[in-house]
Amino acid sequence: MRKTITLIFMGLLSIGSLYAQNAPIDFEPEGNGAEWTWTVFENDINPAVEIVANLDQSGINTSSTVMKFTALQEGEPYAGTESEHGSDIGTFSITESNSVIKLMVWKSTISDIGIKLVTPSSAADPEIKVANTLINQWEEITIDYSSRIGSPNATGVDQIVIFPDFTERDQDNIIYIDNITFSEGEETTEEEPMTAAPTPTLAPEDVVSLFSDPYTDVNVDTWNTGWSAANYEEVLIESNPTKKYSILNFNGIEITNPSIDVTTPQMNNFHMDIWTPNSTEFRVKLVDFKGDGYQGTNGDTEAELSFVLTPNAWNSLDIPLSDFMNAGMTAMTDINQLVISSDPAGASTVYMDNVYFSSESTPQDEPMTAAPTPTLAPENVISLFSDPYTDVNVDTWNTDWSAANYEEVLIEGNPTKKYTALNFNGTETTSP
């Protein structure tokens, strides 16, 4: 009798041998990367990626050879280079053991560098971008890919894409890259809200709600369009329905059936409550199709505003619609899209609740007690604004280029500065 055990065992070995990662990518002649096929894209007239001698062995990078990429002024911000499917980096999945990607970069300017991992079908989650902090020397950049663990697009990866200089350019920039490694990150548990977003108290007749328990919501076609770059979940926080977006780069929300006309009745503000553990900049865009569909003959109009959020707390954004108009929007009778985006791109997590337009500002909590009275001796203080001291001259507490509403109020009889609808505010002391 013939035995087939050996043949079956060899077959299993063959399958396993196809599932391996070629790393680190060190661009050395005997290592990985130097002999790979690197294709440049979106860089106007594409120069070839070059493998060159290390221009600076005096710092943290003492290796012999590195990758050189020339990002052309005429190229797109997302110009980059990609390895060949399968034959170069191999085939692997992102797990806890390889989810932290480190690479050394040498750049003459500060800009984002991005990494994207792609499957054989060319499916991929959005790139994750991190900016360098040093120029004209080698710096090790860390890109945390752990938020992608378990994603279908992080399983069976066989291509790496590098965006060396993800920015608008007014000149050609040369970037050097070396020593791309994949390692195990520290086990972390991402924070999530322990309490639900605050319950709105505006009267229903003063609100057009997209998503908020106290109100009847208008129809929203989708909270996560097909062109979005984010994972979307509906979760409960203290039994309160909440929207969750993770690995957020940008996300589209569409309201087309019908669209929203905020002029009938007149709405004056746009509100949303946002909670995040890691967003460093959060952006909100409104898009109006001007009555004839997306990119119709009338054109579209849109405007985007950005906000710095307080992490691990609910942030109530109560945005005057006039801020969108001041940012370039010209019509609000046919609002069809709301687009949110966040930095770090492709790695942010945000929770969202109470999304609505209103005719009045949402009431905000106010301090019940005045700020504590300082006790330093006057001769040890230069004061801009404080009751116990003689203040120096302040030209203005709300410059004309500020994006905030400013009031002088009394808290327990104590003069206090109040800023609402705050994006940013300037205070100037120029005289003297």
N, C-alpha and C positions, 0 to 999 in steps of 0.2 A: 504494500500500500504506500502510495506517495504521500508525503507529509507537506502541507502547505503553510505551516506555521512561519517558516522563515520568510516567505513571500509576503504574508500579511504583516509581519513585523517591519519589513523594509518599506512597505507602503505607508505605514504610520510614520516612520522616520521621514519619508519624503514630504508628507504633509506638514510635519512639524518644522522641517528645515525651511519652508517657505515663509515662516512667521518669525522674522528676526529684524532687528533694527541695526543699521550701520551708523554707529556713533561712538565717540564724539566726532564732530565734523571739524577737523583741525587744518585742512587745506595743505597738509604735508604730502610730499611725493609718495610716501609709503602708507599714508593714512587715508582718511575719507574726505571727499570734497574736491580735491585738486583735479582729479580725472573725471569728475562727474560732468554731465551735460547740463549746463546752466543756460536757461533761456531768459532773455531780457524782454520786458513788456512795458507798454505805455510810456516809453521814454523817447518819443519823437524818433529821430534816427538812432537806432539802437547801437550803442557801442557794445562790444563783447565784454563780458565779465572777465577780469584778468586775475590770474594768480601770480602775485608778485612777492618780492622780498619784503620782509617786515621793515617798515620805515622807522620804527622806534622800538628798540629792544631794551631801552633804559628803564621802562616802567614795569607794570605787572605782566606784560606779555613778552616773553623772551623767545618765542617760537621763530622759526626761520621764514616761513611763507604764510601769506594771508590773502584773503579775497579783496579785490579793489573794485568798487562800483562807482561809476560816474553818473550822477543824477543831473540830467540836463535841465536848463532853465525852461526850455520849451516842452519838457515832458510833463506828464500828469503828476499831481502830488503823490498818487499811489503807484508811481513807477517802481518796478522791482525786478526780481529774478526768481526763477523757480527751477527746482531739480526735475529730472525726468521721472515720470511715474515708475515706481516699482524697482527699476534696476539700480537706482542710486541709493536712496536712504533705506530701502528694503520695505517690509510690511510689518506694521506693529499697531498697537492700540495704546491710548493714553490711560495709564493707571496711576495709582498713588506712587509707584516706584519711579516713574519717569515724567511726572507732571510739571516739574519746575525746569524751565528752559533758561539756561544762562549763555550769554555770548559776550565776547569782547568787541567793542567798537572804538574806532578812532575817527572823530569828526571835527570839522572846523567850525560848525554851527550847532546850535541847540535845535533839535527837532525830534519828532517821534520816529522810532524804529519799530516795525511791526513783524509779527510772525503768524503765519497761517499754515495749518496742516490739512492736507487734502486726501480724500479717499480715491480709489481707482475710478469711480464714476464721476470724479471732479466735484463731488459734494463736499462742502466745508462749512464750518461755523465761521463767523466773522473773525478777522485777524484781531489779535491783541496787541496794542501799541503802548510803548513806554518811551519817554524822552530821556536822552542822555542829559547829564548834569555837568559834564566836564568837556572842554574843548582842547584840541591839539595835544591830546594824550590818550592812552588807552584807558578805557573804563569798562568794567563788567556790568552788564545790564541783566536784570532778572525779570523774566516774564512768567507769571504764575498761570499755568494752563489747567490747574486743578478743577476750575469750575466746569471744564468740559468732560470730566470723567463720567462715563456712562452715556454720553451723547452718541447717537448713531454715526455722526460725522467725525468722531474721534476714535472709531473702531475700524481697524483695517486700514490705517493711514499708510500711504505709500509715496507721499510727495511733501516737500517743505517749500514754502513760499516766503521770501524775505522782502520786506519793504524798507530799504535802508534810510530813506529820507522823506518821510510821509508829511509833506508840507508844500505850500506854494513857494516857488523859488524865484528870486530876481537875479540869479547867477547859476552857473554850473557848480555843483558841490561834489566833492570826492569823498567817499566813505570807505573805510577799511573795516573788515569784519573777520573775526577769527574765533576759534575754540568754542563752537556751539555744543553744549552738553545738555543731557537730559538726566535729571536726578530726582530723588525723593524729597518732597517738601515736608515741612512740619505739619502734623495733623492739626487742623483748625476746624472749629465749628462756627459757621457764619452766624452773626447775630440776626435775630428777627424780632419784630415788634412784639412786646408782651401785652400791650394794651391796644385797643382799637382806636382808629382815628376819631377825633372829636365829632360829636353829632351836630350838624348844622342847625341853626335856630331861625333862619330867615323864613318869612312867610312863603308858602308854596306859590302864590301868585307873583312873587318877585323872582322866581327861579325858572330857568330852563335846564333841566338836569339830564346829564348823560349817564351818571352812575352815582346814586346816593340813596340810602335806605329811606330817609324821611319823605322823599319826593317820588312822583311818578316819572319814570325815565322816558325820554324820547327813544325812538328806534336807533340803535347803533348797529351798522352792518357787520363790523368786525372790530375786535380789540387787538387784533394781531394780523395785519395784512400779509399776503403771500410774499411781499417784497421786504418785510421787516427782517431785521437782524437781531433777534432776541428770542429767548424762550419765554412762554406765557403760561401762567397758571391762575386759576381761580381758587383762592384759599380763604379760610376762615380765621379771623383774629378776634378772640373773645366772642365767637359765634357771629361775627360781623363779616359779610362778604367783602373781600378785598382783592384787588388785582396785583399780581406779582410778576415782575419782569426780571429775569436773570440773564447772564452773559449779554447784557444790553449794550448794543452799539447804537442802534436807532430802531424805533418801532412806530408803525403807522396805525392809526385808528380812523375808520371811515364812517361817515354819517351822510349817506346819499339818498336815503329813502324814508322821509325827505331830508334835505339838507337843513341847516339851521340859519334862520334870519334873525340876527340879534338886534335889528332895528325895529321889529314889530312883534311884541312890544319892545320898547327900548331897554336893552341890557347895557350895563356900564362896566361890568367886571367879569373876569374869568377866574374860577377858583379850582384848586385841586390840593389835596392833602398828600404829601409825599414823605415816606420813611425810607431811609437808606443806611446800610452799614458802611458803604465805601465810595459813594459817588463824590467826586471832587468838583464836578461842574455838571449841572443839570440844565437841559435846554427844552423849551417848549415852542413849537411852531404851529400857527394856525394857517390854513390854506383855504382860500375862497375861489371857486371855479367861475365866478362871475356869470352864472346862469346858463352856460353852454357846455358843461362837462369839462373834464380834465384837458387842458391845453386846447380848448376850443378857439374859435375865431376871435372871441373877446379877450383871450389870454386868461391867465390866472394871476392872483395876487396873494402874497404870503409875507409873513414876518416871523422872526425867531428871537426869543429873549432867553438869556441865560441867568442862572441863579447858583449861588453857593449855599449848599444845604448844611444844616447842623446834623451830624451823623447820630444814629441811634435815638432819634426823636422824631415825632411828627412835625413836619414843616407845613404850615398853612400858607400856601401861595394864593394871595388875593390880588390879582393883577388887573389894573385898569386897562380896559380895551384901548384906551387912548395911547397906551404904551406901544401896542402893536401898530397902531396907525402912525405913531411917531417913528417907528422903526421901518416904515415903508409900505405897510399894508394900505390899500386904497379902497377896499370894499368889504362889507361884512353882511351881505344879504344872502350869500350862498356858501356858507362855510361847510365844506365837505370832509376836510381832513384835519386831524390833530396828530402831530408828530412829536414824539419825545426822543431825546438822545442824552447820552451821558458819557462822561469820562470817569474812570478809565474805559476807553472804548472796547467793547467786547468782553468786559469783565465786571461791569457794574451790576448791582442788584437794587431794584427799587420796588417798594410797595405803594399802591395808589388807591385812594378812595375819595369820595365826595368831589366828583368832577362835574362842574355846572357853571352856567352863566347866570349872573344876577343883576338886578337893577340897583341894588345897594351893596355896599361893602359888607363883608362878613364881620360881625362883631368880634373883636379880639379881647382876650383877657388883659386887664390893666393892673399895674402894681397897686396894692392896697397900702403899702407903706413907702415912705421916702427912702432914698439911698442913705447909707450911713454917713454921718458927719465926719470928715477927716479931722485928725488931731495933731498933724505935724505942725511945727512952728512955722509961721509965715515966712521967716527968713530962709527957710529950707525948701521953699516951694515957688515954682513959676506956674501960675494957674491960668488955664484957658477958660474954665467955667466951674466955679465952685463957690458956694455961699460964704464960707469962712474967710476967703482970701480976696485980695484985689486982683481982678482978672486983667491980663494983657489984652490989647486990642485984637479982636478977631474980625476980619473983613466980612466973612460970611460963614454961616453954618450950613448953607445949602447952595452950592454953586449952581450956575445956570447950566452946567453940563452934568449935573447930578441926575440920577434916575431914582427919585424917592420923593414922597410927600413929607413936608417938614412942618412941625407945630411946636410952639412953646406952651407947655401945660404946667399945672400945679399938682403935685402929689403931696398931700398933707401940708399944703401951703408952701411947699418947696419947689422953686422953679426947676423944670426938667425939660430936656429936649426929647421930642418924640418923632420917630421916622416910621412911616408906613409905606406899603407897596415898595419896600426897599429892594433895589437891585444893587446899586452902589450910590454913595453920597460923598461929595467933597466938601471939606472945611478948609478955608484958606486964611492964613495969617501972614500977610505980606507987608503990613504997615504998622510997626516996623517988623 
